[in-house]
Each structure stands twice: as structure tokens, then as C-alpha cells.
Amino acid sequence: MEKTVLNIEGMSCSHCENAVKKAVGALAGVKKTSVSLERKTVTIEFEPSEVSFEKIKNAIEEQGYDVV
């Protein structure tokens, strides 16, 4: 199990927060997702053997947000 915190640009409301959480949480291998609108971060616990960092990043970017 690996844990990472990503900074997200473009989140401004609870809808944004939910969109990121839903997109990342839907990926196979992601065990836990916590999004902070206030800090503009997402904390993800995942199995690196099941899902790559690149797939997580792409899922966020597909929702219209930038991973910085």
C-alpha cells in the first residue's frame, strides 16, 4: 500500500471536490481517497501493483483539474 498527497489546481466548490473523489475512487487499486477543498489536495491510498500514479493523475485531469 502506498499513500500520496497531490496538489490540485482548479477546485473551487464541493462539486469539484466530489468530482475528484469520485474519479479517483473509481480506479481499481485505489483503497481510500480524501479530498480537501480548503488545502486543494487529494490524499490517496493505493496499491501500486494495481494502479499507476499516471492513471490517477489522468483521472483527475480528465475531470478538468490540474495536478501540480
C-alpha positions in Angstrom: 0.0 0.0 0.0 1.3 3.4 -0.9 0.0 6.9 0.2 0.4 10.1 -1.7 -0.8 13.7 -1.5 -1.4 15.6 -4.7 -1.9 19.3 -5.1 -4.9 20.1 -7.3 -5.5 23.4 -9.2 -8.9 24.4 -10.3 -11.1 23.1 -7.4 -13.5 25.8 -6.2 -16.6 24.2 -4.7 -18.0 21.0 -3.2 -18.9 19.7 -6.7 -15.2 20.0 -7.7 -14.3 18.1 -4.6 -16.8 15.3 -5.3 -15.8 15.0 -8.9 -12.2 14.4 -8.0 -13.1 12.0 -5.2 -15.4 10.0 -7.5 -13.0 9.9 -10.4 -10.0 8.7 -8.3 -12.1 6.4 -6.1 -13.4 4.6 -9.2 -10.0 3.4 -10.2 -9.1 -0.2 -9.5 -6.4 -0.4 -6.8 -7.4 2.8 -5.1 -8.3 1.9 -1.5 -9.0 5.3 0.1 -9.4 8.9 -1.2 -9.7 12.1 0.8 -10.1 15.5 -0.9 -9.6 18.8 0.8 -11.1 21.8 -0.9 -9.6 24.1 1.6 -6.0 22.8 1.0 -6.7 22.0 -2.6 -5.2 18.5 -2.1 -6.2 14.9 -2.6 -4.8 12.1 -0.4 -4.8 8.7 -2.0 -4.0 5.3 -0.6 -3.5 2.8 -3.4 -1.8 -0.4 -4.5 0.9 0.5 -6.9 0.8 -3.0 -8.4 -2.8 -2.3 -9.4 -2.9 1.3 -10.4 -0.2 3.7 -11.5 0.4 7.3 -10.5 -0.1 8.2 -14.1 -3.6 6.7 -14.2 -4.5 8.6 -11.0 -3.2 11.8 -12.5 -5.1 11.3 -15.8 -8.3 10.6 -13.9 -8.0 13.9 -12.2 -7.0 15.8 -15.3 -10.0 14.2 -17.3 -12.3 16.0 -14.8 -10.7 19.3 -15.8 -8.3 19.9 -12.9 -4.5 20.2 -12.9 -2.2 18.1 -10.8 0.7 20.4 -9.7 
